[in-house]
């Protein structure tokens, strides 16, 4: 898969089958849409191209009111690759891009920028300044410029509820990792490179791996049972805290800290994937380091108990050491 920051250069603008969207989380609704794009692309001998945006358009227009992020860009790109996408255009969403008229968007981006021959959009797709463009205007533009347009209806779960990024965010905010898994089609995970921290966890007797979070509003917060992929041949059990560490840091910086239960070594610089299995509690601000240390000890004990139950004969626990998340690229 090739990734472009902005429109490809002239040599890379071969005709394509295109879809456009934020694809936050790449949930089962997105997966169904991408499957249809792959099918149409194969029938026409075209590569599959996705245009997505950084930052999220709602972050650009209303930073304080924008939705939390489900996935960092690395994880989004990994999911798009796993769904058979050949090219991804990560378009910088700024004032110039947002102010394009619908006609200008079609001509500059869809026709001349990406040489689109076939295009799939979701039922809530809008484009151009003030979201003035819709399916009808895009269909008419396609007839004028020579590209086909297809619209996909909402994908629903067995209960009839719409599968959406907002639904995944709601599940994660509630700590309902089973509901998130059902919508995503896999366990929720965050990947990143392990960086050096303050070594406070080591001083407290619980050394941690630190993964910085590239945005200030992650969809998930709290303390969790996790398993970590990418260090050993098999996933390693652990307990993790995702948040702003209010007891020891007042900067507001979001960090993912992972204490591995039965592994000792150095993982600095390694790319790992942390899969969240069970929420233990919300993040708290403790009175002192002694109280914090006691809370971490309880979290470790609770995580060990969870893994013991997951391995017990007859356990119906799902998602533990699943092969779908064993891959790290």
LINFENGI-V574960 format. One record per residue. N is the residue number from 0. OMEGA is omega in whole degrees, 0 to 359 (* if undefined). D_CENTER is the distance of its C-alpha to the mean C-alpha in whole Angstrom. Layout:
# LINFENGI-V574960
n/omega/d_center
N/OMEGA/D_CENTER
N/OMEGA/D_CENTER
This chain:
# LINFENGI-V574960
n/omega/d_center
0/178/17
1/181/18
2/180/16
3/172/18
4/188/18
5/184/20
6/178/22
7/174/24
8/187/27
9/182/30
10/183/30
11/185/27
12/175/27
13/179/28
14/185/28
15/165/24
16/194/23
17/163/20
18/186/18
19/176/16
20/178/13
21/177/10
22/179/8
23/181/5
24/184/4
25/182/7
26/186/9
27/173/13
28/176/14
29/182/12
30/178/13
31/178/17
32/180/17
33/177/16
34/178/18
35/177/21
36/178/20
37/181/21
38/180/24
39/180/25
40/179/25
41/182/26
42/183/29
43/180/30
44/183/29
45/171/26
46/178/23
47/180/20
48/175/18
49/168/15
50/176/15
51/192/12
52/175/13
53/1/13
54/172/13
55/181/12
56/180/16
57/173/16
58/179/15
59/185/18
60/185/21
61/185/20
62/183/18
63/184/20
64/181/19
65/180/15
66/173/13
67/179/11
68/173/7
69/187/5
70/168/2
71/186/5
72/180/7
73/182/8
74/176/5
75/180/5
76/177/8
77/180/9
78/178/8
79/177/10
80/179/13
81/179/13
82/169/14
83/179/16
84/181/16
85/181/18
86/172/18
87/174/15
88/178/16
89/185/14
90/177/17
91/182/18
92/181/18
93/184/21
94/181/25
95/180/26
96/184/23
97/185/23
98/178/27
99/173/27
100/177/29
101/179/28
102/179/31
103/178/30
104/181/26
105/185/27
106/185/30
107/187/28
108/190/25
109/186/25
110/186/29
111/183/29
112/187/26
113/179/25
114/185/28
115/176/26
116/180/28
117/186/26
118/176/23
119/175/21
120/175/20
121/185/19
122/178/21
123/184/20
124/172/20
125/183/22
126/179/23
127/182/25
128/180/26
129/178/26
130/186/24
131/180/28
132/180/27
133/184/26
134/182/26
135/180/30
136/178/30
137/178/28
138/178/30
139/178/33
140/178/32
141/178/31
142/180/34
143/187/36
144/173/34
145/172/34
146/179/30
147/178/29
148/177/27
149/179/25
150/181/24
151/179/22
152/178/22
153/174/20
154/184/19
155/175/20
156/183/20
157/180/23
158/182/24
159/180/24
160/181/21
161/174/19
162/187/15
163/175/13
164/179/10
165/176/12
166/176/14
167/178/10
168/180/11
169/179/14
170/180/14
171/179/12
172/179/14
173/183/17
174/182/16
175/184/16
176/176/14
177/178/16
178/177/16
179/179/12
180/181/13
181/181/15
182/182/13
183/185/10
184/178/13
185/179/12
186/179/11
187/183/8
188/175/8
189/179/7
190/178/9
191/177/12
192/180/16
193/182/18
194/176/20
195/176/24
196/181/24
197/181/27
198/181/28
199/179/29
200/177/27
201/179/30
202/181/32
203/180/32
204/180/32
205/181/28
206/183/27
207/166/23
208/182/20
209/176/19
210/178/15
211/177/15
212/189/12
213/178/12
214/188/12
215/185/14
216/175/13
217/182/10
218/183/10
219/176/11
220/176/15
221/180/18
222/192/19
223/162/18
224/183/19
225/165/17
226/188/17
227/179/17
228/172/16
229/180/18
230/181/21
231/181/23
232/179/24
233/178/23
234/181/20
235/181/21
236/180/22
237/174/21
238/188/21
239/172/18
240/178/18
241/182/15
242/188/17
243/177/19
244/189/22
245/181/25
246/189/28
247/185/28
248/178/26
249/182/26
250/184/24
251/180/21
252/181/19
253/182/16
254/172/16
255/180/15
256/183/18
257/173/19
258/178/22
259/189/23
260/188/26
261/178/28
262/179/27
263/180/29
264/179/28
265/178/26
266/183/23
267/179/23
268/182/21
269/174/19
270/182/16
271/175/15
272/181/12
273/181/12
274/184/12
275/186/13
276/185/16
277/175/18
278/178/18
279/182/22
280/173/22
281/174/21
282/181/21
283/171/25
284/183/28
285/186/30
286/183/34
287/183/34
288/178/33
289/178/35
290/177/34
291/181/30
292/178/31
293/179/33
294/178/29
295/179/27
296/177/30
297/179/30
298/179/26
299/179/27
300/179/29
301/179/27
302/178/25
303/179/27
304/180/29
305/180/26
306/178/25
307/179/29
308/180/29
309/180/26
310/184/28
311/178/31
312/179/33
313/180/32
314/179/29
315/179/27
316/180/24
317/171/21
318/182/18
319/179/20
320/180/20
321/184/18
322/183/18
323/182/15
324/179/13
325/185/16
326/173/15
327/179/15
328/*/15
